[in-house]
Amino acid sequence: MTSSNANNNANAQQPMTGTLCGIARKAAPYAKMETLDLISVSVELGLDGDHRGKLKKRKVTVMAREDWQAACADIDRPDLDWTIRRANLLVSGFPLPRHVGARFAIGDLVLEVSGETDPCKRMEEAAPGLENALRPEWRGGVTCRVITGAEIAIGAPVRLLNEQ
C-alpha cells in the first residue's frame, strides 16, 4: 500500500469534526442576544446567564452555520446574522445529528439531542419566509440537554460521540 493510500484509509476512519464559531445567550425570553467568546455550561443551568437553562430538556440550542446559510439563501437574505435565530451555539463543518438521543461534544461539553428547534413566528417577523426556510431537515437546529458541563470557547472542536 502506498503512503497516500494509507493516509486516505486513516482519514476515512477518523470521526468528522467541526468547530464552534458562535456563542450567544439571552437573559429573558424576548431579550436581545448577547454574543460571547467563552462561556460556562452546566448540567443544572445550561449556558451561564441564559434564561433557557431552567428548562429540563431544552437547556441549550445548537445550529449549524451551513443550515443557517442555506435558509438565508432560500429567501435571498445572506445578510442576516445568525443570532436572529436565537440559538445558543453555532457550529461549522459538522452536520448536526437529527435524532433524539444522539450525543456530541463541543470541547469537553457533552450534549444530547432532545429534539428539533422548531422555527416560530419570530423568524417570520425577522425576515419574510425565514420561518419556512428553516423547516426542512432540522435547519433550525437542535435542542439539547447537558450531559457533561464544561467551559467552552470559540474555536472548540465539535465531534459526534455516538450514532444511534
DSSP file with accessible surface (Angstrom, degrees, kcal/mol):
  #  RESIDUE AA STRUCTURE BP1 BP2  ACC     N-H-->O    O-->H-N    N-H-->O    O-->H-N    TCO  KAPPA ALPHA  PHI   PSI    X-CA   Y-CA   Z-CA
    1    1 A M              0   0  168      0, 0.0     2,-0.1     0, 0.0     0, 0.0   0.000 360.0 360.0 360.0 132.4    0.0    0.0    0.0
    2    2 A T     >  -     0   0   77      1,-0.1     4,-2.2     4,-0.0     5,-0.2  -0.363 360.0-110.4 -75.0 163.2    1.4    3.4   -0.9
    3    3 A S  H  > S+     0   0   95      1,-0.2     4,-2.2     2,-0.2     5,-0.2   0.867 118.5  54.5 -65.8 -31.9    1.7    6.1    1.7
    4    4 A S  H  > S+     0   0   65      2,-0.2     4,-2.2     1,-0.2    -1,-0.2   0.898 108.4  48.9 -69.0 -36.7   -1.1    8.2    0.1
    5    5 A N  H  > S+     0   0   78      2,-0.2     4,-2.3     1,-0.2    -2,-0.2   0.902 110.2  51.5 -66.2 -39.6   -3.5    5.2    0.2
    6    6 A A  H  X S+     0   0   42     -4,-2.2     4,-2.3     1,-0.2    -2,-0.2   0.917 110.4  49.2 -62.9 -40.8   -2.6    4.6    3.9
    7    7 A N  H  X S+     0   0   98     -4,-2.2     4,-2.5     2,-0.2    -2,-0.2   0.912 109.8  51.0 -65.1 -41.1   -3.4    8.3    4.6
    8    8 A N  H  X S+     0   0   98     -4,-2.2     4,-1.9     2,-0.2    -1,-0.2   0.907 111.3  47.9 -62.7 -42.1   -6.7    8.1    2.8
    9    9 A N  H  X S+     0   0   80     -4,-2.3     4,-1.1     2,-0.2    -2,-0.2   0.910 112.1  49.4 -65.5 -40.1   -7.7    5.0    4.8
   10   10 A A  H  X S+     0   0   42     -4,-2.3     4,-0.8     1,-0.2     3,-0.5   0.921 111.1  49.6 -64.7 -42.2   -6.7    6.7    8.1
   11   11 A N  H >< S+     0   0   98     -4,-2.5     3,-0.6     1,-0.2    -1,-0.2   0.873 105.8  56.8 -65.2 -35.9   -8.7    9.8    7.2
   12   12 A A  H 3< S+     0   0   84     -4,-1.9    -1,-0.2     1,-0.2    -2,-0.2   0.800 108.0  48.5 -66.6 -26.5  -11.8    7.7    6.3
   13   13 A Q  H 3< S+     0   0  163     -4,-1.1    -1,-0.2    -3,-0.5    -2,-0.2   0.617  90.2  95.5 -90.1 -14.4  -11.7    6.2    9.8
   14   14 A Q  S << S-     0   0  122     -4,-0.8     3,-0.1    -3,-0.6     2,-0.0  -0.576  83.2-109.9 -78.6 139.3  -11.4    9.4   11.7
   15   15 A P        -     0   0   91      0, 0.0     2,-0.2     0, 0.0    -1,-0.1  -0.374  36.0-103.2 -67.5 147.0  -14.6   11.0   13.0
   16   16 A M        -     0   0  118     79,-0.0   144,-0.7    -2,-0.0     2,-0.3  -0.508  42.8-168.2 -69.5 134.9  -15.8   14.2   11.3
   17   17 A T  E     -A  159   0A  81     -2,-0.2   142,-0.2   142,-0.2     2,-0.2  -0.925   9.3-178.1-124.7 153.1  -15.1   17.2   13.4
   18   18 A G  E     -A  158   0A   5    140,-2.5   140,-2.0    -2,-0.3     2,-0.4  -0.533  24.3-105.0-126.5-160.6  -16.3   20.8   13.2
   19   19 A T  E     -AB 157  92A  66     73,-2.6    73,-2.5   138,-0.3     2,-0.6  -0.992  18.0-121.1-138.8 141.0  -15.7   24.0   15.0
   20   20 A L  E     + B   0  91A   0    136,-2.6   135,-3.2    -2,-0.4    71,-0.2  -0.699  37.5 166.5 -76.9 120.2  -17.7   26.1   17.5
   21   21 A C  E     +     0   0A  30     69,-2.9     2,-0.3    -2,-0.6    70,-0.2   0.423  55.5  34.3-120.0   0.1  -18.0   29.5   15.7
   22   22 A G  E     - B   0  90A   4     68,-1.4    68,-2.2   131,-0.1     2,-0.4  -0.972  49.3-175.6-157.7 140.4  -20.6   31.3   17.8
   23   23 A I  E     +CB  36  89A   1     13,-0.5    13,-2.1    -2,-0.3     2,-0.3  -0.998  18.2 163.4-132.4 132.1  -21.9   31.6   21.4
   24   24 A A  E     -C   35   0A   0     64,-2.9     2,-0.3    -2,-0.4    11,-0.2  -0.997   9.8-179.7-148.7 150.4  -24.9   33.6   22.4
   25   25 A R  E     -C   34   0A  49      9,-2.0     9,-3.1    -2,-0.3     2,-0.4  -0.950  13.5-149.4-143.2 163.7  -27.3   33.9   25.3
   26   26 A K        -     0   0    2     -2,-0.3    25,-2.8     7,-0.2    26,-0.3  -1.000  11.1-147.9-138.0 139.0  -30.3   35.9   26.4
   27   27 A A  S    S+     0   0   80      5,-0.4    -1,-0.1    -2,-0.4     6,-0.1   0.737  84.3  15.1 -77.8 -23.7  -31.3   36.9   29.9
   28   28 A A  S >  S-     0   0   43      4,-0.1     3,-1.6     1,-0.0    23,-0.1  -0.942  91.3 -91.3-146.4 165.2  -35.0   36.7   29.2
   29   29 A P  T 3  S+     0   0   74      0, 0.0    -1,-0.0     0, 0.0    23,-0.0   0.830 124.3  26.3 -52.5 -40.3  -37.4   35.3   26.6
   30   30 A Y  T 3  S+     0   0  173      2,-0.0     3,-0.1    -3,-0.0    -3,-0.0   0.269  94.7 125.0-109.4  14.8  -37.5   38.5   24.4
   31   31 A A  S <  S-     0   0   30     -3,-1.6     2,-0.1     1,-0.1     3,-0.1  -0.282  70.4 -94.1 -71.0 157.1  -34.2   39.9   25.4
   32   32 A K        -     0   0  187      1,-0.1    -5,-0.4    -6,-0.0     2,-0.2  -0.423  46.1-104.0 -67.7 144.2  -31.5   40.8   22.8
   33   33 A M        -     0   0   19     -7,-0.1     2,-0.5    -2,-0.1    -7,-0.2  -0.525  30.0-151.3 -71.8 136.1  -29.0   38.1   22.1
   34   34 A E  E     -C   25   0A  93     -9,-3.1    -9,-2.0    -2,-0.2     2,-0.3  -0.948  10.0-146.1-109.1 122.7  -25.6   38.7   23.7
   35   35 A T  E     -C   24   0A  90     -2,-0.5     2,-0.3   -11,-0.2   -11,-0.2  -0.683  20.3-178.2 -92.1 146.5  -22.6   37.2   21.9
   36   36 A L  E     -C   23   0A  34    -13,-2.1   -13,-0.5    -2,-0.3     3,-0.1  -0.905  33.5-144.9-137.4 163.5  -19.6   35.9   23.8
   37   37 A D  S    S+     0   0  128      1,-0.3   117,-2.4    -2,-0.3     2,-0.3   0.620  90.1  21.2-100.2 -19.2  -16.2   34.3   23.1
   38   38 A L  E     +I  153   0B  89    115,-0.2     2,-0.3   -15,-0.1    -1,-0.3  -0.994  66.2 169.7-151.0 142.4  -16.3   32.0   26.2
   39   39 A I  E     -I  152   0B   8    113,-2.5   113,-2.9    -2,-0.3     2,-0.4  -0.990  30.1-124.3-156.3 152.7  -19.0   30.6   28.4
   40   40 A S  E     -I  151   0B  58     -2,-0.3     8,-2.7   111,-0.2     2,-0.4  -0.818  25.2-164.9 -96.1 137.0  -19.5   28.1   31.2
   41   41 A V  E     -IJ 150  47B   3    109,-2.3   109,-1.6    -2,-0.4     2,-0.3  -0.991   7.8-172.0-125.9 127.3  -22.2   25.4   30.6
   42   42 A S  E  >  - J   0  46B  30      4,-2.4     4,-2.1    -2,-0.4   104,-0.2  -0.837  34.6-124.3-120.4 159.7  -23.6   23.3   33.4
   43   43 A V  T  4 S+     0   0   61     -2,-0.3   103,-0.3     1,-0.2    -1,-0.1   0.890 112.8  45.3 -62.7 -39.1  -26.0   20.3   33.7
   44   44 A E  T  4 S+     0   0  135      1,-0.2    -1,-0.2     2,-0.1    -3,-0.0   0.886 130.2  15.2 -75.9 -39.7  -28.2   22.3   36.1
   45   45 A L  T  4 S-     0   0  103      1,-0.3     5,-0.2     9,-0.0     8,-0.2   0.380  84.1-143.7-122.8   2.6  -28.4   25.7   34.3
   46   46 A G  E  < S+J   42   0B   0     -4,-2.1    -4,-2.4     7,-0.2    -1,-0.3  -0.434  75.2  14.3  66.4-139.7  -27.3   25.3   30.7
   47   47 A L  E >  S-J   41   0B   1     12,-0.7     3,-2.4    -6,-0.2     6,-0.3  -0.490  95.9-102.8 -70.5 132.5  -25.4   28.3   29.5
   48   48 A D  T 3  S+     0   0   95     -8,-2.7    -1,-0.1     1,-0.3     3,-0.1  -0.316 105.6   8.0 -55.8 122.5  -24.4   30.6   32.3
   49   49 A G  T 3  S+     0   0   47      1,-0.2     2,-0.4    -3,-0.1    -1,-0.3   0.448  96.1 126.7  85.7   1.4  -26.8   33.6   32.3
   50   50 A D    X   -     0   0   10     -3,-2.4     3,-1.4    -5,-0.2    -1,-0.2  -0.792  57.4-141.7 -95.9 133.5  -29.2   32.2   29.7
   51   51 A H  G >  S+     0   0   34    -25,-2.8     3,-1.2    -2,-0.4     4,-0.1   0.771  94.8  67.6 -64.8 -24.4  -32.9   32.1   30.6
   52   52 A R  G >  S+     0   0   46    -26,-0.3     3,-2.1     1,-0.3    -1,-0.3   0.663  74.8  86.4 -72.7 -15.1  -33.4   28.7   28.9
   53   53 A G  G <  S+     0   0    1     -3,-1.4    -1,-0.3     1,-0.3    -7,-0.2   0.704  77.8  67.5 -59.8 -16.8  -31.2   26.8   31.3
   54   54 A K  G <  S+     0   0  170     -3,-1.2     2,-0.3    -4,-0.2    -1,-0.3   0.689  80.7  93.8 -75.7 -18.9  -34.3   26.4   33.6
   55   55 A L  S <  S-     0   0   82     -3,-2.1    -3,-0.0     3,-0.3     3,-0.0  -0.600  72.3-141.7 -80.2 136.1  -35.9   24.1   31.0
   56   56 A K  S    S+     0   0  176     -2,-0.3     3,-0.3     1,-0.2    -1,-0.1   0.929  94.1  21.5 -64.9 -49.6  -35.4   20.4   31.6
   57   57 A K  S    S+     0   0  142      1,-0.2    -1,-0.2    88,-0.1    57,-0.2   0.466 123.3  53.3-101.5  -2.2  -35.0   19.2   28.0
   58   58 A R        +     0   0   78     -6,-0.2    -3,-0.3     1,-0.1    -1,-0.2  -0.366  58.0 133.3-132.1  55.2  -34.1   22.4   26.3
   59   59 A K  S    S+     0   0   25     85,-1.0   -12,-0.7    -3,-0.3     2,-0.4   0.840  75.7  23.6 -74.8 -32.6  -31.1   23.8   28.1
   60   60 A V  E     -D  144   0A   0     84,-2.0    84,-2.6    -3,-0.1     2,-0.4  -0.998  64.3-155.4-138.5 137.4  -29.0   24.6   25.0
   61   61 A T  E     -D  143   0A   1     -2,-0.4    28,-2.2    82,-0.2    27,-0.9  -0.937  13.8-169.2-113.7 139.5  -29.9   25.1   21.4
   62   62 A V  E     -De 142  89A   1     80,-2.7    80,-2.8    -2,-0.4     2,-0.3  -0.983   4.3-174.9-130.6 137.1  -27.4   24.5   18.6
   63   63 A M  E     - e   0  90A   0     26,-2.6    28,-2.4    -2,-0.4     2,-0.4  -0.974  24.0-124.3-131.6 147.2  -27.5   25.4   14.9
   64   64 A A  E  >  - e   0  91A   2     -2,-0.3     4,-2.1    75,-0.2     3,-0.4  -0.755  14.8-138.2 -89.9 133.4  -25.1   24.6   12.0
   65   65 A R  H  > S+     0   0   90     26,-3.5     4,-2.9    -2,-0.4     5,-0.2   0.892 104.3  56.3 -55.8 -40.2  -23.8   27.5   10.1
   66   66 A E  H  > S+     0   0   79     25,-0.3     4,-2.0     1,-0.2    -1,-0.2   0.883 107.0  48.5 -64.2 -36.9  -24.3   25.7    6.8
   67   67 A D  H  > S+     0   0   26     -3,-0.4     4,-2.3     2,-0.2    -1,-0.2   0.902 111.7  49.7 -68.7 -40.8  -28.0   25.2    7.6
   68   68 A W  H  X S+     0   0   13     -4,-2.1     4,-2.6     2,-0.2     5,-0.2   0.940 111.4  49.0 -61.7 -45.9  -28.4   28.9    8.5
   69   69 A Q  H  X S+     0   0  110     -4,-2.9     4,-2.4     1,-0.2    -2,-0.2   0.892 110.1  51.3 -62.7 -38.5  -26.7   29.9    5.3
   70   70 A A  H  X S+     0   0   32     -4,-2.0     4,-2.1    -5,-0.2    -1,-0.2   0.921 111.0  47.7 -65.1 -42.6  -29.0   27.6    3.2
   71   71 A A  H  X S+     0   0    0     -4,-2.3     4,-1.0     2,-0.2    -2,-0.2   0.928 113.1  48.1 -64.3 -43.3  -32.1   29.0    4.8
   72   72 A C  H  <>S+     0   0    3     -4,-2.6     5,-3.1     1,-0.2     3,-0.5   0.883 109.9  52.6 -65.0 -37.2  -30.9   32.6    4.3
   73   73 A A  H ><5S+     0   0   66     -4,-2.4     3,-1.5     1,-0.2    -1,-0.2   0.888 102.1  60.4 -65.0 -37.5  -30.1   31.8    0.6
   74   74 A D  H 3<5S+     0   0  101     -4,-2.1    -1,-0.2     1,-0.3    -2,-0.2   0.800 113.4  36.2 -60.0 -30.8  -33.6   30.4    0.1
   75   75 A I  T 3<5S-     0   0   36     -4,-1.0    -1,-0.3    -3,-0.5    -2,-0.2   0.221 114.3-115.3-107.1  12.4  -35.1   33.8    1.0
   76   76 A D  T < 5S+     0   0  136     -3,-1.5    -3,-0.2     1,-0.1    -2,-0.1   0.891  79.9 121.7  56.7  44.1  -32.3   35.7   -0.7
   77   77 A R    > < +     0   0   83     -5,-3.1     3,-1.7    -8,-0.1    -4,-0.1  -0.456  17.7 153.9-132.7  63.5  -31.1   37.3    2.6
   78   78 A P  T 3   +     0   0  105      0, 0.0    -5,-0.1     0, 0.0    -1,-0.1   0.657  68.2  72.7 -67.1  -9.3  -27.4   36.3    3.1
   79   79 A D  T 3   +     0   0  107     -7,-0.1     2,-0.2    -3,-0.1    -2,-0.0   0.591  68.6 114.3 -80.4 -11.4  -27.0   39.4    5.2
   80   80 A L    <   -     0   0   14     -3,-1.7     2,-0.2     1,-0.1    -8,-0.1  -0.418  66.7-127.5 -69.9 130.8  -29.0   38.0    8.2
   81   81 A D    >   -     0   0   85     -2,-0.2     3,-1.9     1,-0.1     4,-0.3  -0.524  16.2-123.8 -75.4 143.6  -26.9   37.5   11.3
   82   82 A W  G >  S+     0   0   32      1,-0.3     3,-1.6    -2,-0.2     5,-0.5   0.764 104.9  72.0 -61.1 -25.7  -27.2   34.0   12.9
   83   83 A T  G >  S+     0   0   26      1,-0.3     3,-1.2     2,-0.2    -1,-0.3   0.715  78.9  76.2 -68.8 -14.7  -28.3   35.5   16.3
   84   84 A I  G <  S+     0   0   51     -3,-1.9    -1,-0.3     1,-0.3    -2,-0.2   0.866  89.0  59.2 -58.7 -33.0  -31.6   36.3   14.7
   85   85 A R  G <  S-     0   0   13     -3,-1.6    -1,-0.3    -4,-0.3    -2,-0.2   0.719 104.6-137.7 -67.9 -22.4  -32.3   32.5   15.0
   86   86 A R    <   +     0   0   33     -3,-1.2     2,-0.2    -4,-0.4    -3,-0.1   0.740  48.1 151.0  70.2  24.6  -31.8   32.9   18.8
   87   87 A A        -     0   0    4     -5,-0.5    -1,-0.2     1,-0.1   -25,-0.1  -0.522  46.4-137.6 -79.7 156.3  -29.8   29.7   19.1
   88   88 A N  S    S+     0   0    0    -27,-0.9   -64,-2.9     1,-0.2     2,-0.4   0.870  82.2  30.4 -81.0 -41.0  -27.1   29.5   21.8
   89   89 A L  E     -Be  23  62A   0    -28,-2.2   -26,-2.6   -66,-0.2     2,-0.5  -0.965  60.5-160.5-129.0 140.5  -24.4   27.8   19.8
   90   90 A L  E     -Be  22  63A   4    -68,-2.2   -69,-2.9    -2,-0.4   -68,-1.4  -0.979  14.3-172.6-119.5 125.5  -23.3   28.0   16.2
   91   91 A V  E     -Be  20  64A   0    -28,-2.4   -26,-3.5    -2,-0.5     2,-0.4  -0.833   6.1-157.1-115.9 157.7  -21.1   25.2   14.8
   92   92 A S  E    S+B   19   0A  28    -73,-2.5   -73,-2.6    -2,-0.3    66,-0.2  -0.983  70.3  17.7-135.0 143.5  -19.5   24.9   11.4
   93   93 A G  S    S+     0   0   38     -2,-0.4    -1,-0.1   -75,-0.2   -76,-0.1   0.648 100.4  98.7  75.6  16.6  -18.2   21.9    9.4
   94   94 A F        -     0   0    7    -75,-0.1     2,-0.6    -3,-0.1    -1,-0.1  -0.946  68.4-139.6-140.0 112.5  -20.3   19.5   11.5
   95   95 A P        -     0   0   82      0, 0.0     3,-0.1     0, 0.0    -3,-0.1  -0.620  31.3-125.3 -72.1 116.5  -23.7   18.1   10.4
   96   96 A L        -     0   0    7     -2,-0.6     2,-0.1     1,-0.1    45,-0.1  -0.349  25.8-105.5 -62.6 139.7  -25.8   18.1   13.5
   97   97 A P        -     0   0   10      0, 0.0    -1,-0.1     0, 0.0     7,-0.0  -0.412  26.4-153.4 -63.2 142.5  -27.4   14.8   14.4
   98   98 A R        +     0   0   83     -3,-0.1     2,-0.3    -2,-0.1    18,-0.1  -0.223  62.1  78.0-116.3  41.5  -31.1   14.8   13.6
   99   99 A H  S >  S-     0   0   52     16,-0.1     3,-1.6     3,-0.0    14,-0.2  -0.990  83.2-101.1-150.2 143.9  -32.4   12.3   16.0
  100  100 A V  T 3  S+     0   0   92     -2,-0.3    14,-0.2     1,-0.2     3,-0.1  -0.342 104.7  28.9 -61.5 135.4  -33.3   12.3   19.7
  101  101 A G  T 3  S+     0   0   10     12,-2.8    -1,-0.2     1,-0.4     2,-0.1   0.173  81.5 133.4  99.9 -16.5  -30.6   10.7   21.9
  102  102 A A    <   -     0   0    0     -3,-1.6    11,-2.9    11,-0.1     2,-0.4  -0.424  43.2-150.0 -66.7 141.2  -27.6   11.4   19.7
  103  103 A R  E     +F  112   0A  82     59,-0.3    58,-2.7     9,-0.2    59,-1.3  -0.923  20.1 169.6-117.1 141.6  -24.7   12.8   21.7
  104  104 A F  E     -FG 111 160A   0      7,-2.1     7,-3.0    -2,-0.4     2,-0.4  -0.948  21.6-132.8-143.8 161.1  -22.0   15.1   20.5
  105  105 A A  E     -FG 110 159A   0     54,-3.0    54,-2.3    -2,-0.3     2,-0.5  -0.917   9.0-165.5-119.6 144.9  -19.2   17.1   22.2
  106  106 A I  E >  S-FG 109 158A   0      3,-2.2     3,-2.2    -2,-0.4    52,-0.2  -0.959  79.1 -49.6-123.1 103.8  -18.1   20.7   21.9
  107  107 A G  T 3  S-     0   0   17     50,-2.8    52,-0.1    -2,-0.5    45,-0.1  -0.482 124.2 -23.5  61.2-127.1  -14.7   20.7   23.5
  108  108 A D  T 3  S+     0   0  130     43,-0.4     2,-0.3    -2,-0.2    -1,-0.3   0.505 115.6 107.2 -91.0  -4.7  -15.3   18.9   26.9
  109  109 A L  E <   -F  106   0A   0     -3,-2.2    -3,-2.2    42,-0.1     2,-0.5  -0.586  56.4-157.4 -75.0 130.2  -19.0   19.8   26.8
  110  110 A V  E     -FH 105 148A  24     38,-2.2    37,-2.7    -2,-0.3    38,-1.5  -0.961  12.0-175.3-114.1 124.9  -21.3   16.8   26.1
  111  111 A L  E     -FH 104 146A   0     -7,-3.0    -7,-2.1    -2,-0.5     2,-0.4  -0.887  14.1-152.9-118.1 148.9  -24.7   17.4   24.7
  112  112 A E  E     -FH 103 145A  27     33,-2.5    33,-2.4    -2,-0.3     2,-0.2  -0.990  26.7-118.1-122.2 127.3  -27.6   15.1   24.0
  113  113 A V  E     + H   0 144A   0    -11,-2.9   -12,-2.8    -2,-0.4    31,-0.3  -0.452  32.2 174.9 -64.7 125.4  -30.2   16.0   21.3
  114  114 A S  E     -     0   0A  28     29,-3.1     2,-0.3     1,-0.4    30,-0.2   0.485  59.9 -49.9-108.3  -8.4  -33.6   16.3   22.9
  115  115 A G  E     - H   0 143A  13     28,-1.2    28,-2.7   -16,-0.1    -1,-0.4  -0.962  68.1 -56.0 163.9-178.1  -35.4   17.4   19.8
  116  116 A E  E     - H   0 142A  52     -2,-0.3     2,-1.1    26,-0.2    26,-0.3  -0.668  45.1-122.9 -86.3 142.4  -35.6   19.8   16.8
  117  117 A T        -     0   0    6     24,-2.4    23,-0.1    -2,-0.3   -30,-0.0  -0.780  34.8-143.4 -84.7 102.3  -35.6   23.5   17.4
  118  118 A D        -     0   0   98     -2,-1.1    17,-0.1     1,-0.1     2,-0.1  -0.505  12.2-119.0 -70.8 132.4  -38.9   24.4   15.7
  119  119 A P        -     0   0    6      0, 0.0     2,-0.2     0, 0.0    -1,-0.1  -0.402  36.5-162.6 -66.2 146.3  -38.9   27.7   13.8
  120  120 A C    >>  -     0   0   53     -2,-0.1     3,-1.9     1,-0.0     4,-0.8  -0.707  37.0 -87.2-126.3 178.8  -41.5   30.1   15.1
  121  121 A K  H 3> S+     0   0  140      1,-0.3     4,-2.1    -2,-0.2     5,-0.2   0.744 117.5  72.3 -61.7 -21.8  -43.3   33.3   14.1
  122  122 A R  H 3> S+     0   0   63      1,-0.2     4,-1.6     2,-0.2    -1,-0.3   0.835  93.9  55.1 -63.1 -29.5  -40.5   35.4   15.4
  123  123 A M  H <> S+     0   0    3     -3,-1.9     4,-2.0     2,-0.2     7,-0.3   0.900 106.7  49.7 -69.0 -38.2  -38.4   34.1   12.5
  124  124 A E  H  < S+     0   0   69     -4,-0.8    -2,-0.2     1,-0.2    -1,-0.2   0.876 108.9  52.6 -67.6 -35.2  -41.1   35.4   10.1
  125  125 A E  H  < S+     0   0  138     -4,-2.1    -1,-0.2     1,-0.2    -2,-0.2   0.859 108.9  50.7 -66.8 -33.8  -41.1   38.8   11.9
  126  126 A A  H  < S-     0   0   44     -4,-1.6    -2,-0.2     1,-0.3    -1,-0.2   0.883 134.3  -8.7 -71.8 -38.4  -37.3   38.9   11.4
  127  127 A A  S >< S-     0   0    0     -4,-2.0     3,-2.3    -5,-0.1     4,-0.4  -0.879  79.1-106.1-162.0 124.7  -37.5   38.2    7.7
  128  128 A P  T 3  S+     0   0  104      0, 0.0    -4,-0.1     0, 0.0    -3,-0.1  -0.281 106.6  15.5 -55.4 129.5  -40.4   37.1    5.5
  129  129 A G  T 3> S+     0   0   24      1,-0.0     4,-2.0     4,-0.0     5,-0.2   0.228  92.9 110.2  93.0 -13.1  -40.1   33.5    4.5
  130  130 A L  H <> S+     0   0    0     -3,-2.3     4,-1.6    -7,-0.3    -6,-0.2   0.904  71.5  57.2 -66.1 -39.6  -37.4   32.7    7.2
  131  131 A E  H  4 S+     0   0   39     -4,-0.4     3,-0.5     1,-0.2     4,-0.4   0.949 113.3  39.7 -56.9 -48.8  -39.7   30.5    9.3
  132  132 A N  H >4 S+     0   0  109      1,-0.2     3,-0.9     2,-0.2    -1,-0.2   0.842 110.3  59.4 -70.2 -32.1  -40.5   28.2    6.4
  133  133 A A  H 3< S+     0   0    7     -4,-2.0    -1,-0.2     1,-0.2    -2,-0.2   0.777 105.5  50.5 -67.4 -23.7  -36.9   28.3    5.1
  134  134 A L  T 3< S+     0   0    0     -4,-1.6     6,-1.2    -3,-0.5     5,-0.3   0.564  93.9  77.5 -89.0  -8.3  -35.8   26.8    8.5
  135  135 A R    X   +     0   0  103     -3,-0.9     3,-1.0    -4,-0.4    -2,-0.2   0.891  68.9  90.4 -73.9 -40.7  -38.3   23.9    8.5
  136  136 A P  G >  S-     0   0   57      0, 0.0     3,-1.9     0, 0.0     4,-0.1  -0.303 105.0 -11.2 -64.0 138.5  -36.7   21.4    6.1
  137  137 A E  G 3  S-     0   0  143      1,-0.3    -2,-0.1     2,-0.1   -70,-0.0   0.781 120.3 -64.4  50.0  39.7  -34.3   18.8    7.6
  138  138 A W  G X  S+     0   0   57     -3,-1.0     3,-2.3     1,-0.1    -1,-0.3   0.805  81.4 157.3  59.9  30.5  -34.0   20.4   11.0
  139  139 A R  T <   +     0   0   39     -3,-1.9   -75,-0.2     1,-0.3    -4,-0.2   0.787  65.3  67.7 -56.5 -27.9  -32.3   23.5    9.6
  140  140 A G  T 3  S-     0   0    1     -6,-1.2    -1,-0.3     1,-0.2     2,-0.2   0.592 109.9-120.4 -71.4  -7.9  -33.4   25.5   12.6
  141  141 A G    <   -     0   0    0     -3,-2.3   -24,-2.4    -7,-0.2     2,-0.3  -0.541  28.5 -66.2 105.0-170.2  -31.1   23.4   14.8
  142  142 A V  E     -DH  62 116A   1    -80,-2.8   -80,-2.7   -26,-0.3     2,-0.4  -0.915  27.4-134.5-125.7 148.4  -31.4   21.1   17.7
  143  143 A T  E     -DH  61 115A  10    -28,-2.7   -29,-3.1    -2,-0.3   -28,-1.2  -0.807  33.4-171.7 -95.5 145.4  -32.4   21.4   21.3
  144  144 A C  E     -DH  60 113A   0    -84,-2.6   -84,-2.0    -2,-0.4   -85,-1.0  -0.973  24.5-140.9-139.3 152.4  -30.1   19.6   23.8
  145  145 A R  E     - H   0 112A  98    -33,-2.4   -33,-2.5    -2,-0.3     2,-0.5  -0.823  36.0-111.4-105.2 153.3  -29.8   18.7   27.4
  146  146 A V  E     + H   0 111A   5     -2,-0.3   -35,-0.2  -103,-0.3     3,-0.2  -0.741  34.4 173.1 -89.1 124.0  -26.4   18.9   29.0
  147  147 A I  E    S+     0   0A  39    -37,-2.7     2,-0.4    -2,-0.5   -36,-0.2   0.847  78.5  14.7 -92.6 -46.4  -24.8   15.6   29.9
  148  148 A T  E    S- H   0 110A  70    -38,-1.5   -38,-2.2  -106,-0.1    -1,-0.3  -0.976  80.3-141.1-133.6 118.3  -21.4   16.9   31.0
  149  149 A G        +     0   0   31     -2,-0.4     2,-0.3   -40,-0.2  -107,-0.2  -0.330  31.0 152.5 -74.8 160.1  -20.8   20.6   31.7
  150  150 A A  E     -I   41   0B  18   -109,-1.6  -109,-2.3   -41,-0.1     2,-0.5  -0.970  47.9 -93.6-170.8 167.4  -17.7   22.4   30.7
  151  151 A E  E     -I   40   0B 131     -2,-0.3   -43,-0.4  -111,-0.2     2,-0.3  -0.835  46.2-170.3 -91.4 132.5  -16.3   25.8   29.8
  152  152 A I  E     -I   39   0B   4   -113,-2.9  -113,-2.5    -2,-0.5     2,-0.3  -0.917   7.9-168.5-126.1 155.7  -16.3   26.3   26.0
  153  153 A A  E >   -I   38   0B  36     -2,-0.3     3,-2.1  -115,-0.2  -115,-0.2  -0.952  39.3 -79.6-139.4 156.0  -14.8   28.9   23.7
  154  154 A I  T 3  S+     0   0   68   -117,-2.4  -133,-0.2    -2,-0.3  -117,-0.0  -0.290 118.0  35.5 -51.3 135.3  -15.0   29.9   20.1
  155  155 A G  T 3  S+     0   0   46   -135,-3.2    -1,-0.3     1,-0.3  -134,-0.1   0.276  81.3 144.1  98.3  -9.2  -12.8   27.6   18.1
  156  156 A A    <   -     0   0   14     -3,-2.1  -136,-2.6  -136,-0.2    -1,-0.3  -0.327  55.5-107.5 -62.7 144.2  -13.5   24.5   20.2
  157  157 A P  E     -A   19   0A  69      0, 0.0   -50,-2.8     0, 0.0     2,-0.4  -0.426  27.4-150.5 -73.1 148.2  -13.7   21.2   18.2
  158  158 A V  E     +AG  18 106A   0   -140,-2.0  -140,-2.5   -52,-0.2     2,-0.3  -0.976  23.2 166.7-119.4 131.2  -17.2   19.6   17.7
  159  159 A R  E     -AG  17 105A  86    -54,-2.3   -54,-3.0    -2,-0.4     2,-0.3  -0.997  36.9-111.0-148.0 149.8  -17.4   15.8   17.3
  160  160 A L  E     - G   0 104A  56   -144,-0.7   -56,-0.3    -2,-0.3     3,-0.1  -0.598  22.7-172.4 -77.0 137.3  -20.0   13.1   17.3
  161  161 A L        +     0   0   76    -58,-2.7     2,-0.3     1,-0.3   -57,-0.2   0.722  66.5   2.0-103.0 -30.3  -19.9   10.7   20.2
  162  162 A N        -     0   0   48    -59,-1.3     2,-0.4     2,-0.0    -1,-0.3  -0.985  53.1-147.5-151.1 160.6  -22.4    8.1   19.2
  163  163 A E              0   0  128     -2,-0.3   -61,-0.0   -61,-0.1   -62,-0.0  -0.953 360.0 360.0-133.2 109.9  -24.7    7.3   16.3
  164  164 A Q              0   0  144     -2,-0.4   -62,-0.1   -65,-0.1    -2,-0.0  -0.684 360.0 360.0 -96.1 360.0  -27.9    5.5   17.3
